[in-house]
Amino acid sequence: MDDTGQALRQTSDALLRDLDVLSTIEDEKRSLEPGDPRLVQLATRIEEIAQRVLVGSVRQRHLTEVVNSQVETGSPDAPVETIEDTPRPIPAVLAEWREAERRMEASVPGSPEAAEAEVLVDRLRDEYRRAHEAARDS
C-alpha cells in the first residue's frame, strides 16, 4: 500500500464525513425556531466544520497533483487503485470508530458535538463492516 494513495484515501474519507456532518447539522438548524439559542451553537459548529472542509480540500488537491505527477513519471510510488478501491487498514478504522464513540458518550445529548459524533459513529461502523466483509471475501 503506497503512502500517497493512503493519504488521498484518508483525506477523501475525512471530507465525506465532514460533509455528512455538515448536512446533518444544517438540517437540524433549519428546523429550529428563530431566537432558539441552539441556532448560534449550530451555526458556530457548521463554520468550524466548513473550515476543516476547506483545509481538507486544499490538501486533497495537493495530493492529487502529487499522484498525477507520480503517474506521469512512471514512479513506482504511484497509486494503482482509485480512491474508492484503496482500502483503509481495519485497525485504523476501528481506532477512529472507538474515538468517535468516546466523543459521543462525552458530549451533551442534542448538542452539535453529539450530532457530529453520531454521524461519525454510523459511518465508521459501516466502513468497519465493509472492510471485514471485503477481507473475508478475498
C-alpha positions as CSV (number, residue, x, y, z in Angstrom):
1,M,0.0,0.0,0.0
2,D,1.6,3.3,-1.0
3,D,1.7,6.3,1.2
4,T,0.2,8.8,-1.3
5,G,-2.7,6.6,-2.1
6,Q,-3.5,6.1,1.6
7,A,-3.1,9.8,2.3
8,L,-5.5,10.6,-0.5
9,R,-8.0,8.0,0.8
10,Q,-7.8,9.3,4.3
11,T,-8.3,12.9,3.1
12,S,-11.2,11.9,0.9
13,D,-12.9,9.9,3.7
14,A,-12.5,12.9,6.1
15,L,-14.0,15.2,3.6
16,L,-17.0,12.9,3.1
17,R,-17.5,12.5,6.8
18,D,-17.3,16.3,7.4
19,L,-19.8,16.9,4.5
20,D,-22.2,14.3,6.0
21,V,-21.9,16.0,9.4
22,L,-22.4,19.5,7.8
23,S,-25.6,18.2,6.1
24,T,-27.0,16.7,9.3
25,I,-26.3,19.8,11.5
26,E,-27.6,22.1,8.8
27,D,-30.8,20.1,8.5
28,E,-31.2,20.4,12.3
29,K,-30.5,24.1,12.3
30,R,-33.1,24.7,9.6
31,S,-35.8,23.2,11.8
32,L,-35.2,25.5,14.8
33,E,-37.4,28.5,15.5
34,P,-35.9,32.0,15.2
35,G,-34.4,33.0,18.5
36,D,-33.6,29.5,19.6
37,P,-30.1,29.7,21.3
38,R,-29.1,26.4,19.5
39,L,-29.2,28.3,16.2
40,V,-26.0,30.1,17.2
41,Q,-24.4,26.9,18.6
42,L,-25.1,25.0,15.4
43,A,-24.0,27.8,13.1
44,T,-20.8,28.1,15.0
45,R,-20.2,24.3,14.7
46,I,-21.1,24.5,11.0
47,E,-18.5,27.2,10.5
48,E,-15.8,25.1,12.3
49,I,-16.5,22.1,10.2
50,A,-16.6,24.1,7.0
51,Q,-13.1,25.4,7.8
52,R,-12.0,21.8,8.1
53,V,-13.5,21.0,4.7
54,L,-11.7,23.9,3.2
55,V,-8.3,22.7,4.6
56,G,-9.1,19.2,3.6
57,S,-10.0,20.2,0.0
58,V,-6.7,22.1,-0.3
59,R,-4.8,19.0,1.0
60,Q,-6.7,16.8,-1.5
61,R,-5.8,19.0,-4.4
62,H,-2.2,18.9,-3.4
63,L,-2.2,15.1,-3.1
64,T,-3.9,14.7,-6.5
65,E,-1.2,16.8,-8.0
66,V,1.4,14.6,-6.5
67,V,-0.4,11.4,-7.7
68,N,-0.7,12.8,-11.2
69,S,3.0,13.6,-11.2
70,Q,3.9,10.2,-10.0
71,V,1.7,8.6,-12.7
72,E,3.2,10.8,-15.4
73,T,6.7,10.0,-14.4
74,G,6.1,6.3,-14.0
75,S,7.0,6.4,-10.3
76,P,6.8,3.0,-8.5
77,D,5.2,5.0,-5.7
78,A,2.2,6.0,-7.9
79,P,-1.1,4.6,-6.7
80,V,-2.7,2.0,-9.0
81,E,-6.2,2.0,-7.5
82,T,-8.9,4.5,-7.3
83,I,-9.5,6.3,-4.0
84,E,-12.6,4.1,-3.5
85,D,-10.7,0.9,-4.1
86,T,-7.8,1.9,-1.8
87,P,-8.7,0.1,1.4
88,R,-8.0,1.6,4.8
89,P,-6.4,-0.7,7.4
90,I,-9.1,-2.2,9.6
91,P,-7.2,-1.2,12.8
92,A,-7.2,2.4,11.7
93,V,-11.0,2.3,11.1
94,L,-11.6,0.6,14.4
95,A,-9.5,3.2,16.3
96,E,-11.3,6.0,14.7
97,W,-14.7,4.4,15.4
98,R,-13.8,3.9,19.1
99,E,-12.7,7.6,19.3
100,A,-16.0,8.7,17.8
101,E,-17.9,6.6,20.3
102,R,-15.9,8.2,23.1
103,R,-16.7,11.6,21.8
104,M,-20.4,10.8,21.5
105,E,-20.5,9.5,25.1
106,A,-18.7,12.6,26.4
107,S,-20.9,15.1,24.5
108,V,-24.1,16.6,25.8
109,P,-27.1,14.9,24.2
110,G,-28.6,17.0,21.5
111,S,-25.5,19.2,21.1
112,P,-23.8,19.9,17.8
113,E,-20.9,17.8,19.0
114,A,-23.2,14.9,19.8
115,A,-24.8,15.1,16.3
116,E,-21.3,15.2,14.7
117,A,-20.1,12.2,16.7
118,E,-23.3,10.2,15.9
119,V,-22.8,10.7,12.2
120,L,-19.1,9.7,12.5
121,V,-20.0,6.5,14.6
122,D,-22.6,5.4,12.0
123,R,-20.2,6.0,9.1
124,L,-17.3,4.3,10.7
125,R,-19.4,1.3,11.8
126,D,-20.4,0.8,8.2
127,E,-16.9,1.2,6.9
128,Y,-15.7,-1.3,9.5
129,R,-18.3,-3.8,8.5
130,R,-17.5,-3.4,4.8
131,A,-13.8,-3.8,5.5
132,H,-14.4,-7.1,7.3
133,E,-16.7,-8.4,4.5
134,A,-14.0,-7.5,1.9
135,A,-11.3,-9.2,3.9
136,R,-13.5,-12.3,4.3
137,D,-14.4,-12.4,0.6
138,S,-10.8,-12.1,-0.6
